[in-house]
Amino acid sequence: MKSQFLENLRHEAVGIPESGIVAIMNRGRNRQGLIPLWVGEGDMPTPDFICDAAKRALSEGETFYTYQRGIPELRQEIAAYMTKIYGDFHGEHFSPERFFVTIGGMHALQIAFRMVAGNGNEVLVPSPAWPNFTASITSSGAKPVQVPMIFEERHGAPSNWYLDFAALRAAITPNTRAIIINSPSNPTGWTATREDLMSILALAREHGIWIIADEIYGRITYDGARAPSFHDVMEPDDLILFAQTLSKNWAMTGWRVGWLEAPAELGHVIENLVQFTTSGVPVSAQRAAIVALRHGEELFQSQLRRWTY
């Protein structure tokens, strides 16, 4: 018999499927001799030089509420990092006003979906996809629409995943508000080419819909160069939101620090959503993030060598 408590909850909350990832983690956690391959994280603890920055912040009393958009020093450091990796943004360095610090990449995605989609709206999800996308869309009140990708051999190369542009176009309805594009993709490994990104962007412009870009794995490539990014093809007025995190590149999965990149004009909206969900990211974690971005390149490169060889 269904619980009366469940019957009196919102459908959007009850209707979210259980995370198979969490179920496996809960079953296997702390089992001796088990090699955990259930989530996207390495086996390296966060190095001391990052942890020490957080310890200093705590010792110096940085334990209070803070800027909802993120401390200015971290937003500036993110902007500098993005400029280093992606080049200038239309002739200028990336502005700190484009970046908003979040509780990991998951929080950035939640805010993005809440801003652009709700009851009666649809979000297209090329699939197979990370299950958190559909769960986040559902929790916002919108409907995730799965768009199957193609798995086939092309040009004599080994079989691989490809985005089905005809299926993507056919899935667009008057209710479509956004497309989530995860490239490089978890779990398929599909990586959009520059031409793919231009085609997706043209489709989004044609229909006036948002692109939510998860490019978290953008630097984890076999050739050591970053993957193509919407930053390479977009204009400043394009409807694109980017989710990022420090979890992967700097062995900081448990710190829960990420950022949402958005047009600066959305700052007050994002600030409100941060305030009414988490009230900001702990300053100590943000201090650690600054050090990771500023001094963590060798750490990232050493992890990349382990992952790709």
BAZALUM-286649 format. One record per residue (C-alpha): residue in three letters; x, y, z. Coordinates in pm, whole numbers, plus 32768, in hexadecimal, padded with zeros to 4 digits. Each point is the difference from the previous one (the first is absolute). Example, Ala and Ser with C-alpha at 12.3 -4.5 7.8 and 13.67 -1.06 7.14 Angstrom:
<sites>
   resn      X      Y      Z
    ala   84CE   7E3E   830C
    ser   8089   8158   7FBE
</sites>
This chain:
<sites>
   resn      X      Y      Z
    met   8000   8000   8000
    lys   8085   8156   7FA1
    ser   8067   80DB   8125
    gln   7F1D   8127   804C
    phe   813B   80D1   801B
    leu   8066   7FAC   7E9C
    glu   7EA1   8042   7F83
    asn   8014   8161   8087
    leu   8148   805F   7F59
    arg   802D   80B5   7EB5
    his   8007   7F1E   7ED1
    glu   814A   809E   7F91
    ala   80A6   7F87   8141
    val   7F6A   7EA2   800E
    gly   8021   7FC8   7E8A
    ile   817A   8021   7FF9
    pro   808E   7EA2   7FCB
    glu   80F3   7F78   8100
    ser   8169   803E   7FA3
    gly   8098   7EB4   7F9E
    ile   8154   809C   803F
    val   7FAC   804B   816B
    ala   7F64   7EA8   802F
    ile   8141   7F57   7F8D
    met   80D5   80E8   80D7
    asn   7F30   7FB9   8135
    arg   801A   7E8A   7FC4
    gly   8175   7FFD   7FC5
    arg   807B   8113   80E8
    asn   810E   7F97   80F7
    arg   8017   7E9C   7F7A
    gln   8162   7F83   8027
    gly   80BB   7FAE   7EBF
    leu   7EFC   80A0   7F1E
    ile   8078   80ED   7EEF
    pro   7EF8   8116   7FE6
    leu   7FB6   8057   7E95
    trp   7E9F   807D   803B
    val   8030   8179   7FE4
    gly   80D4   80EF   7F36
    glu   8121   8036   80ED
    gly   8166   7F92   8020
    asp   80A2   7F57   812A
    met   80E6   8121   805D
    pro   7FAC   80C6   813C
    thr   8010   817A   7FDB
    pro   8170   8069   801B
    asp   807F   80BE   812E
    phe   803F   8149   7F4C
    ile   7E8A   801C   7FBC
    cys   7F93   7F85   8157
    asp   80EF   80F0   80AC
    ala   7F50   812B   7F63
    ala   7EB8   7F90   809B
    lys   80A4   7FC7   8151
    arg   8093   815F   7FFB
    ala   7EAD   8095   7FB2
    leu   7F61   7F48   8124
    ser   811D   8061   80EB
    glu   7FD9   816C   7F99
    gly   7E90   8000   8056
    glu   7F68   7FF2   7EA4
    thr   7ED3   7F41   8080
    phe   7EE5   80F6   7FBA
    tyr   7EFD   802D   7EEF
    thr   809C   8088   7EC6
    tyr   7FBB   8086   7EA3
    gln   7EE5   7F40   7F5E
    arg   80A9   801D   7EAC
    gly   814B   7F86   808E
    ile   811E   80C1   809B
    pro   8092   80FD   7F0A
    glu   815A   7F61   800C
    leu   7F7D   7EB0   7F89
    arg   7F27   8095   7EEE
    gln   8132   80BD   7F85
    glu   80D1   7EC1   800B
    ile   7EF7   7F41   7F3B
    ala   7FFC   8114   7EFA
    ala   817D   7FF1   7FE4
    tyr   7FF9   7E85   7FE3
    met   7EF5   800A   7EF2
    thr   80C6   8102   7F3D
    lys   8135   7F22   8015
    ile   7F48   7EC9   7F87
    tyr   7F07   8091   7F08
    gly   80A3   8144   7F93
    asp   7F5E   8155   7FFE
    phe   7E87   801C   7FFC
    his   7FBA   80CC   7EC7
    gly   8138   80D1   8017
    glu   800A   802A   8178
    his   8064   7F2C   8129
    phe   7EE1   7F45   80A3
    ser   7F52   80E2   80FB
    pro   7FD3   7F8A   8168
    glu   7E9B   807D   7FE0
    arg   7FB1   7ECD   7F29
    phe   8051   7F07   8116
    phe   7F33   7F95   812F
    val   808C   7F0F   8102
    thr   7F22   7ED6   8053
    ile   7FF8   7EC8   80D8
    gly   80A2   7F2E   7EF3
    gly   7F98   7FD2   7E98
    met   7EB9   7F5C   806B
    his   7F8D   8142   80A7
    ala   8062   80C5   7EC9
    leu   7F25   7F1B   7F2E
    gln   7EDD   801B   80F2
    ile   800B   817B   7FF0
    ala   8018   7FF8   7E84
    phe   7ECF   7F1F   7FDC
    arg   7F39   80CB   80FB
    met   8045   813C   7F3D
    val   7F94   7F84   7EAC
    ala   7F01   7EE7   802A
    gly   7ED6   7FAF   80DC
    asn   7EA2   7F71   7FF6
    gly   7F8D   7FBE   7E9C
    asn   815E   802B   7F6D
    glu   80E1   7EFC   7F60
    val   817A   7FD4   8000
    leu   80AA   7F27   7EF8
    val   80FC   7F02   8082
    pro   80DC   7F47   7F03
    ser   8012   7E9F   808D
    pro   8099   7F29   8090
    ala   8043   8113   80FD
    trp   806B   8035   8167
    pro   7EBE   7FB6   80C5
    asn   8022   813D   80D0
    phe   7F99   80CF   7ED2
    thr   7EA5   7F67   7FE7
    ala   7FD6   8003   817B
    ser   805A   8172   8014
    ile   7F15   8058   7EE4
    thr   7EE6   7F3D   80A5
    ser   8038   80A6   8151
    ser   7FE1   8156   7F5B
    gly   7EA5   7F9C   7F88
    ala   8064   7FDE   7E92
    lys   7FF7   7EC9   7F28
    pro   8143   7F5D   7F87
    val   7FE7   7F88   7E97
    gln   80F7   7EEE   7FA8
    val   8099   8023   7EA5
    pro   80B1   7EB7   7FA9
    met   8161   8020   7F7A
    ile   8089   7F25   7EE6
    phe   8102   7EEF   803E
    glu   80A8   7F96   7EBF
    glu   8140   7FE4   7F38
    arg   8057   8129   7F23
    his   8115   8031   7F02
    gly   809D   7EB4   805B
    ala   803C   806D   8169
    pro   7F98   7F2B   812B
    ser   7E91   801A   8061
    asn   7FB4   8137   80C8
    trp   7EE4   80DD   8077
    tyr   7F7E   811E   7F29
    leu   7EF8   810A   8037
    asp   7ECD   7FC8   7F26
    phe   7FB9   8161   7F84
    ala   7EC5   7F95   7F47
    ala   7F75   7F67   813F
    leu   8067   8132   80C9
    arg   7F4A   80EA   7F12
    ala   7ECE   7F1E   7FF6
    ala   7FED   7FFE   817E
    ile   7FD7   817B   8015
    thr   7E9D   806F   804F
    pro   7F66   814E   8068
    asn   803D   7F8F   8167
    thr   8176   7FCA   7FD4
    arg   80C9   80F2   80D4
    ala   8160   7F70   8001
    ile   80F4   7EF7   7F86
    ile   8100   7F6A   80ED
    ile   8149   7FBB   7F4F
    asn   8105   7F38   80C0
    ser   8146   7FF4   7F3C
    pro   80DD   7F41   803C
    ser   7EE3   7F24   806F
    asn   7FC8   7F30   8134
    pro   7FC5   7EDC   7FC5
    thr   8033   7FD7   7E87
    gly   8142   80C3   7FCD
    trp   7F62   80B3   7ED6
    thr   80BC   8142   7FBE
    ala   7F60   8109   7F27
    thr   80CD   8088   7EE1
    arg   8008   8174   7FBA
    glu   7F11   7FBD   7EE0
    asp   7F14   7F44   80EA
    leu   7FFB   8127   80EE
    met   7FBA   80F5   7EE6
    ser   7EDC   7F29   7F8B
    ile   7F6F   7FE7   815F
    leu   8027   8175   8031
    ala   7F57   804C   7EB2
    leu   7EDB   7F24   8066
    ala   7FE4   80AB   8153
    arg   800C   8159   7F60
    glu   7EF7   7F9F   7F03
    his   7F0C   7F98   8110
    gly   8066   80F7   810F
    ile   8057   7EF2   80FE
    trp   8111   7FEB   8105
    ile   8133   7F23   7FF7
    ile   8076   7F7F   814F
    ala   8167   7F95   7FC6
    asp   80A5   7F06   80E7
    glu   816D   800F   7F92
    ile   8089   7F7E   8148
    tyr   80D7   7EF7   7F54
    gly   8079   80F5   7EF8
    arg   8171   7FE4   8055
    ile   8007   7E87   8034
    thr   8061   7F93   7EA1
    tyr   80F7   7F03   7F7A
    asp   80C9   80FA   7F39
    gly   8025   80F2   8122
    ala   7F4F   811B   7F4A
    arg   7EAF   8075   807C
    ala   7EC4   7F95   7F4F
    pro   7F41   80F4   7F20
    ser   7F23   80E8   80CA
    phe   7ED5   80DC   7FC1
    his   80ED   8118   8063
    asp   80A8   7FC7   7EAF
    val   7EC8   8045   7F33
    met   7F0E   80D1   80CF
    glu   7FAA   8172   7FF6
    pro   7FD2   80CB   8140
    asp   7E85   800A   7FD6
    asp   7FD3   7E88   7FD2
    leu   7F21   7F50   80FD
    ile   8106   7F1D   80A0
    leu   803F   7FA3   816B
    phe   8138   7F3C   8064
    ala   8027   7F18   812C
    gln   815E   7FBF   8087
    thr   80A1   7F65   8133
    leu   814E   7FDB   80AE
    ser   7FAE   7E96   8055
    lys   80AC   7F48   7EE5
    asn   8136   80C3   7F9C
    trp   807B   804B   815F
    ala   7F93   7ECC   80CB
    met   7EF8   80C9   80BB
    thr   7EC0   7F34   7FD7
    gly   7FA8   8014   8171
    trp   8039   8178   801C
    arg   7ECB   8052   7F32
    val   807E   8134   7F4C
    gly   7FA1   8059   7E9D
    trp   7F7F   8122   7F37
    leu   7EEE   8069   7F14
    glu   8066   80DA   7EDB
    ala   7EEC   80E2   7F80
    pro   7FCB   8159   7F6B
    ala   804D   8107   8107
    glu   7EA0   808B   7FD8
    leu   7F7B   7ECA   80B2
    gly   80D0   8046   8136
    his   7EE3   8070   80E2
    val   7F2D   7ED2   7F9E
    ile   8119   7F09   8044
    glu   8058   80B0   8144
    asn   7E9A   7FD3   8078
    leu   7FFC   7E90   7FA2
    val   8147   7FC4   80BA
    gln   7F77   80B8   812F
    phe   7EC1   7F37   8007
    thr   80A7   7EAD   7FCD
    thr   8150   7FFE   80B4
    ser   8048   8166   8075
    gly   8158   7FE7   7F65
    val   8137   7F28   7FF8
    pro   80DD   7FEE   8139
    val   811D   80F8   7FE8
    ser   8101   7EFA   8066
    ala   7FA1   7F2B   7ED4
    gln   8014   8130   7F1E
    arg   815E   8052   8081
    ala   8066   7E9B   7FAB
    ala   7F68   802B   7EA4
    ile   80D0   8139   7FC2
    val   8141   7F44   804D
    ala   7F96   7ED8   7F2A
    leu   7FBF   80DC   7ED1
    arg   8137   80D3   8033
    his   80FE   7EF2   8057
    gly   7F5F   7EB6   7F9F
    glu   8065   7FD6   7E94
    glu   810F   7F00   804A
    leu   7F09   7F41   80DA
    phe   7F0A   7FF6   7EE1
    gln   8107   7F98   7F03
    ser   807B   7EE8   80E3
    gln   7E9E   7F7C   8024
    leu   7FC9   801C   7E89
    arg   8132   7F29   7FC1
    arg   7F76   7EF6   80E9
    trp   7EA5   8007   7F61
    thr   8066   7FF5   7E94
    tyr   8131   7F1B   7FF2
</sites>
